[in-house]
Amino acid sequence: MLFNSYTFIFLFLPIVLLGFFQLARWHPAYAAGWLALASLFFYGYWNPAYVGLLLGSIVCNYAFGLWIAKAGVQHAAARKKQVLIFALTANLLLLGYYKYANFFLASANSLTGGSLTLGDIMLPLGISFFTFTQIAFLVDTYQGKVKEYNFIHYVLFVTYFPHLIAGPVLHHKDMMPQFAHRATYHVNWDNVATGLLLFTLGLCKKVYWADSLAPFATAIFDGVNHGMSIGVLPTIWEAWSGALAYTLQIYFDFSGYTDMALGIALMFNIRLPINFNSPYQSTSIIEFWRRWHITLSTFLRDYLYIPLGGNRHGKLRRYGNLFATMLLGGLWHGAGWTFVVWGALHGAYLALNHLWREQVAEPYLRWMPNWIGILVGGTLTFMAVVAAWVVFRADTLAQAVVMWQAMFGIEYRAITFDAVTHGNLLLQADMSGRSLMLLLVPGLLWVWLFPNSSRLRFIKDSAVLMLAQAALVLYLLFQVIDQFGSYSPFLYFQF
């Protein structure tokens, strides 16, 4: 069930919302249980076969958490650590089997000439997100940060349907206290209104921007694949157009989903953590990873980078830890060498960024006007991010190399100036380059200039203004609903 579907908007969400607040009148536990069951139904709607897997993971990890907490109370440090290691290993093995087993077997087969296979393994939706969520819970329990072990609240913490399929990655300490708070179970019309505003904005991002850009990105990348098979190179225009189309598509798709998730959760008086903060406005790669997929960045920092040693063992070790963290972060996104290379690129970017700051910028460039740093840093950062998205989107490393060579003028096909001025930029795709420009230019202005959606709130100073805002949101909502077309899942569902 997609957020951008009639079933979700007109049936599932209203029924769950009304049931939640009606049951809360009798007892908050009934409302929490209802929301947990609704979340399991939401997950099972995709494939009922994996509900058992999700429930098994929840029950086992909850039991592991209780076991770790009990060992902590009994001051059995060795047993507590052993249980944690066993639980983490079990979670990673589960994730590894479903997501990476065939990838590693295929890689081994290509090296050895073997033919080992496990057959087709269907990837359960959201397995990366609910596994990481529970790993964070286990580590927090080990560190004594978990204070509540209500089983219904734990089930809801893991399965809460706004975040279950594509995040944000949640921390126990951020969510469990909200489920225990009595105010959560009373209607807050300000939260409902702001939630609807965020949901509508996210829906607009998905339908008007991401889904409109998707055909261009797909056509250009597919065209490059076809060109490789017949020996025809892309033009510089095509390569940059495809890279920018995907750069905007993945942003509007994923940030749109996140806005919708935040908005839906807020209607239930639950505040999910902010996952985006205008990342394409960043002036360095360090800043980019503080703004893009913030909850994943935080998870990788807290549960991988810091345990590896962080910056505590010298600069060389720090750069190695950054590289290893991003390499594994790339692999988290998908079982393929393109994702590994994407992670390695960002690991190298981060190491170089820190090296530049420490060895050049801070000692020698403090005199430089701030606007120069913003302009140059922002331009270089955006170009580096766009270049990395190419390999993230590419079907193969060879396809990414062809795109890079064309983008940076190394090896490409010429295009006449007349073709450029007449909008015939996409020679390998039967699509209008002018139509793509009409999406790229305002899309870039949006991500570079507009404030982050998390700052949006209804202005409540005037009743007339409030009604006007509400009317505008409802108008936009029904306009975007009217644009629903074919099945259009979110990009991060595959990760």
C-alpha positions as CSV (number, residue, x, y, z in Angstrom):
1,M,0.0,0.0,0.0
2,L,1.6,3.2,-1.2
3,F,1.2,6.6,0.5
4,N,0.4,7.9,-3.0
5,S,-2.6,5.7,-3.5
6,Y,-6.4,6.1,-3.2
7,T,-6.6,3.1,-0.9
8,F,-4.2,4.6,1.6
9,I,-5.6,8.2,1.5
10,F,-9.3,7.4,1.5
11,L,-9.5,4.1,3.4
12,F,-6.5,3.1,5.5
13,L,-5.4,6.4,7.0
14,P,-8.9,7.7,8.0
15,I,-9.9,4.4,9.5
16,V,-6.7,4.0,11.5
17,L,-6.8,7.6,12.6
18,L,-10.4,7.5,13.8
19,G,-10.0,4.1,15.4
20,F,-6.9,5.3,17.3
21,F,-8.5,8.3,18.9
22,Q,-11.8,6.5,19.6
23,L,-10.1,3.6,21.3
24,A,-7.9,6.0,23.3
25,R,-11.1,7.2,25.0
26,W,-11.3,3.8,26.7
27,H,-7.6,3.3,27.4
28,P,-4.3,4.3,25.7
29,A,-3.2,0.6,25.6
30,Y,-6.2,-0.2,23.3
31,A,-5.2,2.7,21.0
32,A,-1.5,1.6,21.0
33,G,-2.5,-2.0,20.2
34,W,-4.8,-0.9,17.4
35,L,-2.0,1.2,15.9
36,A,0.4,-1.8,16.1
37,L,-2.1,-4.1,14.5
38,A,-2.8,-1.5,11.7
39,S,1.0,-1.2,11.1
40,L,1.3,-5.0,10.8
41,F,-1.6,-5.0,8.3
42,F,0.1,-2.2,6.4
43,Y,3.3,-4.3,6.2
44,G,1.4,-7.5,5.3
45,Y,-0.5,-5.7,2.5
46,W,2.7,-5.9,0.5
47,N,3.4,-9.6,1.1
48,P,1.7,-11.4,4.0
49,A,4.4,-14.1,3.9
50,Y,6.9,-11.8,5.6
51,V,4.7,-10.7,8.5
52,G,5.9,-13.8,10.3
53,L,9.5,-12.8,9.7
54,L,8.9,-9.3,11.0
55,L,7.1,-10.6,14.1
56,G,9.8,-13.2,14.7
57,S,12.4,-10.5,14.5
58,I,10.5,-8.3,17.0
59,V,9.9,-11.1,19.5
60,C,13.5,-12.3,19.4
61,N,15.0,-8.9,19.7
62,Y,12.6,-7.9,22.5
63,A,13.7,-11.1,24.4
64,F,17.3,-10.3,23.7
65,G,16.8,-6.8,25.1
66,L,15.2,-8.1,28.3
67,W,18.0,-10.7,28.7
68,I,20.7,-7.9,28.2
69,A,18.9,-5.7,30.7
70,K,18.6,-8.5,33.3
71,A,22.3,-9.3,33.0
72,G,23.0,-5.6,33.5
73,V,20.9,-5.5,36.7
74,Q,22.7,-8.6,38.0
75,H,26.1,-7.0,37.1
76,A,26.9,-10.0,34.9
77,A,29.1,-8.0,32.5
78,A,30.4,-11.0,30.6
79,R,27.0,-12.5,30.0
80,K,25.6,-9.1,29.0
81,K,28.3,-8.7,26.3
82,Q,27.9,-12.3,25.1
83,V,24.1,-11.9,24.6
84,L,24.6,-8.6,22.8
85,I,27.2,-10.2,20.4
86,F,24.9,-13.1,19.8
87,A,21.9,-10.9,19.1
88,L,23.8,-8.6,16.8
89,T,25.2,-11.6,14.9
90,A,21.7,-13.1,14.5
91,N,20.3,-9.8,13.1
92,L,23.2,-9.3,10.7
93,L,22.9,-12.9,9.5
94,L,19.2,-12.5,8.8
95,L,19.9,-9.3,6.9
96,G,22.9,-10.8,5.2
97,Y,20.9,-13.9,4.0
98,Y,18.0,-12.0,2.5
99,K,19.9,-9.0,1.1
100,Y,23.5,-10.1,0.4
101,A,23.7,-13.9,0.1
102,N,23.3,-14.1,-3.6
103,F,25.4,-11.1,-4.2
104,F,28.4,-12.6,-2.4
105,L,27.8,-16.0,-4.0
106,A,27.7,-14.3,-7.5
107,S,30.9,-12.4,-6.7
108,A,32.6,-15.6,-5.5
109,N,31.4,-17.5,-8.5
110,S,32.8,-14.8,-10.9
111,L,36.2,-15.2,-9.2
112,T,36.3,-19.0,-8.9
113,G,34.3,-20.0,-11.9
114,G,31.8,-21.8,-9.6
115,S,28.0,-22.0,-10.0
116,L,26.8,-21.9,-6.4
117,T,23.3,-20.5,-5.9
118,L,20.6,-20.2,-3.3
119,G,17.9,-19.6,-5.9
120,D,15.7,-16.6,-5.9
121,I,15.5,-14.8,-2.5
122,M,12.8,-12.2,-2.4
123,L,14.0,-9.2,-0.3
124,P,11.5,-8.4,2.5
125,L,10.4,-4.7,2.3
126,G,12.0,-2.5,4.9
127,I,14.3,-5.3,6.3
128,S,17.3,-2.8,6.5
129,F,15.2,-0.3,8.4
130,F,13.6,-2.6,10.9
131,T,16.9,-4.5,11.5
132,F,18.9,-1.3,12.1
133,T,16.1,0.1,14.3
134,Q,16.4,-3.0,16.5
135,I,20.2,-3.1,16.5
136,A,20.1,0.4,17.9
137,F,17.6,-0.8,20.6
138,L,20.0,-3.7,21.6
139,V,23.0,-1.4,21.8
140,D,21.1,1.2,23.8
141,T,19.9,-1.5,26.2
142,Y,23.5,-2.7,26.6
143,Q,24.6,0.9,27.4
144,G,21.8,1.3,29.9
145,K,19.9,4.0,27.9
146,V,16.6,2.0,27.6
147,K,14.2,2.8,30.5
148,E,10.9,1.2,29.2
149,Y,10.1,-2.4,28.1
150,N,6.4,-2.3,27.4
151,F,5.9,-4.9,24.7
152,I,3.1,-3.2,22.8
153,H,5.1,0.0,22.7
154,Y,8.1,-1.9,21.5
155,V,6.1,-3.6,18.7
156,L,4.7,-0.1,17.8
157,F,8.2,1.4,17.9
158,V,9.5,-1.1,15.3
159,T,6.4,-1.5,13.1
160,Y,4.9,2.1,13.2
161,F,3.7,2.2,9.6
162,P,4.8,5.8,8.6
163,H,8.5,4.8,9.0
164,L,8.4,1.0,8.6
165,I,9.2,0.6,4.9
166,A,11.7,3.4,4.2
167,G,12.6,5.1,7.5
168,P,13.6,7.3,9.1
169,V,15.8,5.0,11.2
170,L,14.4,5.4,14.7
171,H,16.1,5.3,18.1
172,H,14.3,3.8,21.1
173,K,14.9,6.9,23.2
174,D,13.3,9.1,20.7
175,M,10.1,7.1,20.2
176,M,9.1,5.0,23.3
177,P,8.5,8.0,25.6
178,Q,6.0,9.4,23.1
179,F,4.0,6.2,23.1
180,A,3.9,6.3,26.9
181,H,2.8,10.0,27.0
182,R,-1.0,10.4,27.6
183,A,-1.2,13.5,25.5
184,T,-0.4,11.4,22.5
185,Y,-3.8,9.8,22.7
186,H,-5.8,13.0,22.5
187,V,-6.6,14.8,19.2
188,N,-4.4,17.8,18.7
189,W,-5.9,19.8,15.8
190,D,-2.7,21.9,15.3
191,N,-0.8,18.6,14.8
192,V,-3.4,17.3,12.4
193,A,-3.3,20.5,10.4
194,T,0.5,20.6,10.2
195,G,0.6,16.9,9.5
196,L,-1.8,17.3,6.6
197,L,0.4,20.2,5.3
198,L,3.5,18.1,5.4
199,F,1.8,15.1,3.9
200,T,0.5,17.3,1.0
201,L,3.9,18.8,0.4
202,G,5.5,15.4,0.3
203,L,2.9,14.1,-2.0
204,C,3.5,17.1,-4.4
205,K,7.3,16.3,-4.3
206,K,6.6,12.7,-5.2
207,V,3.9,13.2,-7.9
208,Y,4.8,16.5,-9.5
209,W,8.6,16.3,-9.3
210,A,10.0,12.8,-8.7
211,D,7.5,11.0,-11.0
212,S,7.9,13.7,-13.7
213,L,11.7,13.4,-13.7
214,A,11.8,9.6,-13.5
215,P,11.1,9.0,-17.2
216,F,13.9,11.3,-18.3
217,A,16.5,9.8,-15.9
218,T,15.4,6.3,-16.9
219,A,15.5,7.1,-20.6
220,I,18.9,8.6,-20.5
221,F,20.6,5.9,-18.4
222,D,18.9,3.2,-20.6
223,G,20.0,5.1,-23.7
224,V,23.6,5.1,-22.5
225,N,23.3,1.3,-22.0
226,H,21.9,0.9,-25.5
227,G,24.7,3.2,-26.8
228,M,27.3,1.1,-25.2
229,S,26.0,-2.0,-27.0
230,I,26.3,-0.3,-30.5
231,G,29.3,1.9,-29.8
232,V,27.6,5.2,-29.6
233,L,28.6,7.7,-26.9
234,P,26.4,10.1,-25.0
235,T,26.8,13.8,-25.4
236,I,28.0,16.0,-22.5
237,W,24.4,17.5,-22.4
238,E,22.8,14.1,-22.2
239,A,25.2,12.9,-19.5
240,W,24.7,16.0,-17.3
241,S,20.9,16.0,-18.0
242,G,20.6,12.4,-16.9
243,A,22.7,12.9,-13.8
244,L,20.8,16.0,-12.7
245,A,17.5,14.4,-13.4
246,Y,18.3,11.5,-11.1
247,T,19.9,13.8,-8.5
248,L,16.6,15.7,-8.3
249,Q,14.4,12.5,-8.7
250,I,16.0,10.8,-5.7
251,Y,15.8,13.9,-3.6
252,F,12.2,14.7,-4.3
253,D,11.2,11.0,-4.0
254,F,13.0,10.3,-0.7
255,S,12.4,13.6,1.0
256,G,8.8,13.5,-0.3
257,Y,8.3,10.1,1.4
258,T,9.9,11.5,4.6
259,D,7.7,14.6,4.6
260,M,4.6,12.3,4.2
261,A,5.9,10.0,7.0
262,L,6.5,13.0,9.3
263,G,3.1,14.4,8.5
264,I,1.2,11.1,9.0
265,A,3.0,10.5,12.3
266,L,2.2,14.1,13.5
267,M,-1.5,13.4,13.0
268,F,-1.1,10.7,15.7
269,N,0.8,13.2,17.8
270,I,4.1,11.4,17.2
271,R,7.1,13.4,16.1
272,L,9.5,11.4,13.9
273,P,13.1,12.7,13.6
274,I,13.9,15.1,10.8
275,N,15.6,13.2,8.0
276,F,16.5,16.0,5.5
277,N,17.6,19.5,6.0
278,S,18.1,21.0,2.5
279,P,21.1,18.8,1.7
280,Y,21.8,20.3,-1.7
281,Q,22.5,23.6,-0.1
282,S,25.5,22.2,1.7
283,T,28.9,23.8,1.2
284,S,31.0,20.7,2.0
285,I,30.6,16.9,2.0
286,I,30.8,17.0,5.8
287,E,27.8,19.3,5.9
288,F,26.0,17.2,3.2
289,W,26.0,14.1,5.5
290,R,24.7,16.2,8.3
291,R,21.7,17.1,6.1
292,W,21.0,14.1,3.9
293,H,19.3,11.0,5.4
294,I,20.2,12.3,8.8
295,T,18.9,9.3,10.8
296,L,21.1,6.9,8.8
297,S,24.1,9.2,9.2
298,T,23.5,9.4,12.9
299,F,23.2,5.6,13.1
300,L,26.4,5.0,11.2
301,R,28.2,7.5,13.4
302,D,26.9,6.2,16.7
303,Y,27.0,2.4,15.9
304,L,29.8,2.1,13.4
305,Y,32.2,5.0,13.2
306,I,32.6,5.6,16.9
307,P,32.9,1.9,17.8
308,L,35.6,1.6,15.1
309,G,37.5,4.3,17.0
310,G,36.2,7.5,15.5
311,N,38.8,10.2,15.7
312,R,40.4,8.9,18.9
313,H,43.5,7.2,17.4
314,G,45.1,9.8,15.2
315,K,44.2,11.4,11.9
316,L,45.2,8.4,9.6
317,R,43.0,6.0,11.6
318,R,40.2,8.6,11.5
319,Y,40.3,8.8,7.7
320,G,40.3,5.0,7.6
321,N,37.3,4.8,9.9
322,L,35.4,7.4,7.8
323,F,36.1,5.4,4.6
324,A,35.1,2.1,6.2
325,T,31.9,3.6,7.6
326,M,30.8,5.0,4.3
327,L,31.8,1.9,2.4
328,L,29.5,-0.2,4.6
329,G,26.9,2.6,4.3
330,G,27.0,2.2,0.6
331,L,26.6,-1.6,0.9
332,W,23.6,-1.1,3.2
333,H,21.8,0.6,0.3
334,G,22.1,-2.4,-1.9
335,A,23.8,-5.7,-2.8
336,G,25.9,-4.5,-5.8
337,W,29.3,-3.1,-6.6
338,T,27.8,0.2,-7.8
339,F,26.6,0.8,-4.2
340,V,30.0,-0.2,-2.8
341,V,31.7,2.3,-5.1
342,W,29.2,5.0,-4.2
343,G,30.0,4.4,-0.5
344,A,33.7,4.4,-1.3
345,L,33.4,7.7,-3.2
346,H,31.7,9.4,-0.2
347,G,34.2,7.9,2.2
348,A,37.0,9.4,0.1
349,Y,35.1,12.7,-0.2
350,L,34.8,12.9,3.6
351,A,38.5,12.1,4.2
352,L,39.6,14.7,1.7
353,N,37.2,17.3,3.1
354,H,38.6,16.8,6.6
355,L,42.2,16.8,5.3
356,W,41.5,20.1,3.3
357,R,40.0,21.8,6.4
358,E,42.8,20.8,8.7
359,Q,45.8,21.3,6.3
360,V,44.7,24.1,4.1
361,A,41.5,26.0,4.9
362,E,42.0,26.6,8.6
363,P,45.7,27.5,8.5
364,Y,45.8,29.5,5.3
365,L,42.4,30.6,4.1
366,R,40.8,32.3,7.0
367,W,41.2,35.7,5.3
368,M,38.9,34.6,2.4
369,P,35.5,36.3,2.3
370,N,32.7,34.0,3.5
371,W,30.7,34.3,0.2
372,I,33.6,32.9,-1.8
373,G,33.7,29.8,0.4
374,I,30.0,29.4,0.1
375,L,30.0,29.7,-3.7
376,V,33.1,27.6,-4.4
377,G,32.3,25.0,-1.7
378,G,28.7,24.7,-2.6
379,T,29.5,24.3,-6.3
380,L,32.2,21.6,-5.7
381,T,30.0,19.8,-3.2
382,F,27.0,19.7,-5.5
383,M,29.1,18.4,-8.4
384,A,30.7,15.7,-6.3
385,V,27.3,14.6,-5.1
386,V,25.9,14.5,-8.6
387,A,28.9,12.5,-9.9
388,A,28.4,10.0,-7.1
389,W,24.7,9.6,-7.8
390,V,25.7,8.5,-11.3
391,V,27.2,5.2,-10.0
392,F,24.4,4.9,-7.4
393,R,21.9,4.9,-10.3
394,A,23.9,3.0,-12.9
395,D,23.2,-0.6,-13.7
396,T,26.9,-1.4,-14.0
397,L,30.2,0.2,-13.2
398,A,30.9,0.3,-17.0
399,Q,27.8,2.4,-17.5
400,A,28.8,4.8,-14.8
401,V,32.3,5.2,-16.3
402,V,30.8,6.1,-19.7
403,M,28.5,8.7,-18.0
404,W,31.4,10.2,-16.1
405,Q,33.6,10.4,-19.2
406,A,30.9,12.2,-21.1
407,M,30.1,14.5,-18.1
408,F,33.7,15.7,-17.7
409,G,34.6,15.9,-21.4
410,I,36.9,12.9,-21.6
411,E,35.1,10.8,-24.2
412,Y,31.8,11.9,-25.6
413,R,29.7,12.5,-28.8
414,A,29.6,16.0,-30.2
415,I,26.3,17.9,-30.5
416,T,25.6,20.9,-32.7
417,F,24.9,24.3,-31.1
418,D,21.7,24.4,-33.2
419,A,20.5,21.2,-31.6
420,V,21.2,22.6,-28.1
421,T,19.3,25.9,-28.8
422,H,16.3,24.0,-30.2
423,G,16.1,21.8,-27.2
424,N,17.1,18.6,-29.0
425,L,19.5,17.6,-26.2
426,L,18.6,14.0,-25.8
427,L,19.9,12.2,-28.9
428,Q,19.8,8.8,-27.3
429,A,16.2,9.1,-25.9
430,D,13.1,10.0,-27.9
431,M,12.2,12.8,-25.5
432,S,12.3,16.6,-25.5
433,G,15.3,18.2,-23.9
434,R,13.3,21.4,-23.6
435,S,10.7,19.6,-21.5
436,L,13.4,18.3,-19.2
437,M,14.9,21.8,-18.8
438,L,11.5,23.0,-17.7
439,L,11.8,20.5,-14.8
440,L,15.5,20.8,-14.0
441,V,15.7,24.6,-13.7
442,P,12.8,25.1,-11.2
443,G,13.8,21.9,-9.5
444,L,17.3,23.1,-8.9
445,L,16.0,26.5,-7.7
446,W,13.7,24.7,-5.3
447,V,16.5,22.6,-3.7
448,W,19.0,25.5,-3.6
449,L,16.8,28.4,-2.4
450,F,13.7,27.1,-0.6
451,P,13.7,26.6,3.2
452,N,13.4,23.1,4.6
453,S,9.9,21.7,4.9
454,S,10.4,20.9,8.6
455,R,10.1,24.7,9.2
456,L,6.6,24.8,7.8
457,R,3.7,25.5,10.2
458,F,0.3,26.9,10.0
459,I,0.1,30.7,10.8
460,K,-2.5,31.0,13.5
461,D,-2.6,34.7,14.1
462,S,-5.7,35.2,12.0
463,A,-8.8,33.0,11.6
464,V,-9.2,34.2,8.0
465,L,-5.6,33.4,7.2
466,M,-5.9,30.0,8.8
467,L,-9.0,29.2,6.7
468,A,-7.1,30.4,3.5
469,Q,-4.2,28.1,4.3
470,A,-6.4,25.2,5.0
471,A,-8.3,25.7,1.7
472,L,-5.0,26.0,-0.2
473,V,-3.7,22.7,1.4
474,L,-6.9,20.9,0.6
475,Y,-6.9,22.3,-3.0
476,L,-3.3,21.1,-3.5
477,L,-4.1,17.7,-2.0
478,F,-7.0,17.1,-4.3
479,Q,-5.1,18.4,-7.3
480,V,-2.2,16.1,-6.7
481,I,-4.5,13.1,-6.0
482,D,-6.0,13.9,-9.4
483,Q,-2.6,13.3,-10.9
484,F,-2.2,9.8,-9.6
485,G,-1.3,7.5,-12.5
486,S,0.3,4.1,-12.7
487,Y,2.0,2.2,-9.9
488,S,4.8,4.4,-8.6
489,P,6.7,3.0,-5.6
490,F,9.3,5.1,-3.7
491,L,13.0,4.6,-4.7
492,Y,14.1,3.7,-1.2
493,F,11.7,0.7,-1.0
494,Q,14.4,-1.3,-2.9
495,F,17.0,-0.6,-0.2
